[in-house]
Every structure is written in structure tokens, then in C-alpha cells.
């Protein structure tokens, strides 16, 4: 009986073990809420590991709730980004389930930077948060409130999944 319980405990610990970023060929999918001034929406992102501490990916956001005073059409509400991350979880070595990733992105609206963090509770499920800031906007003139959507500081928070 003791041997059976020990084997079951070892198997459970093995299956519960998770790691936030494993390096090359790692696949992460994230879905969350996008928060910004005058709008809230949904954010989806995918990251693919290309090295021990590097990943590339795509991110898309759509503003669902826009302040009623702003006349925003589809092109104002949507943004798609190509992104590069430097995954530093194993470098700073806080916890193998924790990853921090600064990065750069090129979107339909600007060139920007982001700082993200992930924590995995199991091998497949975790939470994430990201802070995004535009570094260079394509339109350097005065932006209308609708043009400022996705062209300002934004925050994302949600669920992260290993694929």
C-alpha cells in the first residue's frame, strides 16, 4: 500500500510540474482583456520559442467597449502586432513556473515595447499580464480620440496556455 501511494504521489508531482518557458519550439497561447484609456477589449497572442531565451509571435487586440463619445470604426478598434520577446525567467531564476519577458513589437499603428509576466499553475495553464507602450507612432500629428485606441499605453491581463 505504501509503495502504491508513493508511486501515485511521484506521478502526480511529475504531471503537475510546469515551466513557464522551455526554449526552442515552446508554444504559448494567451487570451485576456485589453485595458486602455477610453476603451476595453480582448487580446489574443501566440508566442513560439526560437531559442533558449527568445520567442517570436503575433498579438491581436480588438476594442469592444469604446467610450460612447468616440466615433471609432473597425480600423480604429483593431490592432495586430508582430512581436519579439526575450524570455528571462530562467535567467533571473525566481521560480521555474515564472517568466518575465520584455520585448519589441511592430503593429498596424506603431512600433512599441512591452513587458510581460507569466506564471503557470500546471503544465498547461497559467496567468499573464503585459504592459505595452508605443515608442514611435506612424501618425506623428495630432491624433483623434479614435486614433489613440491601441496607440497609447495599454495593459493586458488573462490566461496563458501551453500548446
C-alpha positions in Angstrom: 0.0 0.0 0.0 2.8 2.4 0.9 4.6 1.7 -2.4 1.4 2.3 -4.4 0.8 5.7 -2.6 4.4 6.6 -3.2 4.2 5.8 -6.9 0.9 7.8 -7.3 2.4 10.8 -5.4 5.5 10.7 -7.7 3.3 10.6 -10.8 1.1 13.4 -9.6 4.1 15.6 -8.9 5.5 14.8 -12.3 2.3 15.8 -14.1 1.9 18.9 -12.0 5.4 20.2 -12.7 5.2 23.1 -15.0 7.7 25.5 -16.6 6.9 29.0 -17.9 9.2 28.9 -20.9 11.2 25.9 -22.1 13.1 27.5 -25.0 13.1 26.4 -28.6 9.8 25.1 -30.0 7.8 26.2 -27.0 4.3 27.3 -27.8 2.2 29.7 -25.8 -1.3 31.0 -26.4 -2.8 33.8 -24.3 -6.3 35.3 -24.1 -7.2 38.2 -22.0 -8.7 41.6 -21.5 -7.1 44.7 -23.1 -7.4 47.8 -20.9 -6.6 51.4 -22.1 -7.9 54.9 -21.9 -11.4 55.2 -23.4 -11.6 51.5 -24.5 -11.6 47.9 -23.3 -11.4 44.9 -25.4 -10.0 41.4 -26.0 -6.3 40.5 -26.6 -5.1 37.2 -28.2 -1.4 36.4 -28.6 0.8 33.5 -29.7 4.5 33.0 -29.0 6.8 30.5 -30.5 10.2 29.8 -28.9 13.1 30.2 -31.3 16.0 29.9 -28.8 16.8 29.3 -25.2 15.6 32.7 -24.2 13.9 34.1 -27.4 10.5 33.9 -28.8 8.6 35.5 -31.7 4.9 35.7 -32.2 1.7 37.6 -33.1 -0.7 39.5 -31.0 -4.1 40.9 -31.9 -6.5 43.2 -30.0 -10.0 44.4 -30.6 -11.6 47.2 -28.7 -15.1 46.1 -27.8 -16.1 48.7 -25.3 -15.3 52.2 -26.6 -16.3 55.4 -24.8 -19.6 56.5 -26.3 -18.3 59.9 -27.2 -15.7 58.4 -29.6 -16.7 57.6 -33.1 -14.4 54.6 -33.7 -14.8 52.3 -36.8 -13.3 48.9 -37.4 -9.8 50.1 -38.4 -9.6 52.2 -35.1 -10.7 49.2 -33.0 -8.3 46.6 -34.3 -4.6 46.2 -34.0 -2.3 43.3 -35.0 1.4 43.1 -33.9 4.4 41.0 -34.8 6.5 40.6 -31.6 9.8 39.6 -30.3 10.4 38.5 -26.6 13.5 38.0 -24.5 12.3 35.3 -22.1 14.3 35.9 -18.9 12.6 33.5 -16.4 15.5 31.1 -16.2 18.0 34.0 -16.1 16.5 35.7 -13.1 15.6 32.3 -11.6 12.8 33.3 -9.3 10.7 30.2 -10.0 10.6 27.8 -12.9 6.9 28.5 -13.2 7.5 32.2 -13.6 8.7 34.0 -16.8 9.3 37.7 -17.4 9.7 38.8 -21.0 10.5 42.3 -22.2 10.1 42.7 -25.9 9.5 44.8 -29.0 6.5 44.8 -31.4 5.6 46.2 -34.8 1.9 46.8 -35.2 -0.5 48.3 -37.6 -0.4 51.5 -35.6 3.1 51.9 -34.2 6.5 50.4 -33.2 6.4 49.7 -29.5 7.7 47.8 -26.5 6.2 45.6 -23.9 6.9 44.0 -20.6 5.1 40.8 -19.7 5.0 38.2 -17.0 3.6 34.7 -16.9 3.0 32.3 -14.0 2.0 28.7 -14.7 0.0 26.8 -12.1 0.2 23.5 -14.1 1.9 22.3 -17.2 -0.9 23.7 -19.4 -2.5 26.7 -17.6 -1.3 29.9 -16.2 -1.9 33.7 -15.9 -0.2 36.6 -17.6 -0.1 40.3 -17.7 1.5 42.7 -20.2 2.2 46.4 -20.3 2.5 47.9 -23.7 3.8 51.3 -24.8 4.2 52.9 -28.3 7.8 54.1 -28.9 7.2 55.5 -32.4 3.7 56.2 -33.8 3.2 56.1 -37.6 1.0 59.2 -37.5 3.0 61.9 -35.8 0.3 64.6 -36.0 -2.4 65.3 -33.5 -4.4 62.1 -33.1 -8.2 62.0 -32.7 -9.5 60.1 -29.7 -10.4 57.2 -32.1 -6.9 57.1 -33.5 -5.5 56.9 -29.9 -7.1 53.5 -29.4 -4.2 50.9 -29.4 -1.8 53.9 -29.9 -1.3 54.6 -26.2 -0.2 52.8 -23.0 -2.2 49.6 -22.7 -2.4 46.7 -20.2 -3.4 43.1 -20.8 -4.3 40.5 -18.2 -5.6 37.0 -18.7 -5.0 33.3 -19.1 -1.9 31.6 -20.7 -1.8 28.1 -22.2 1.0 25.8 -23.2 0.2 24.2 -26.6 
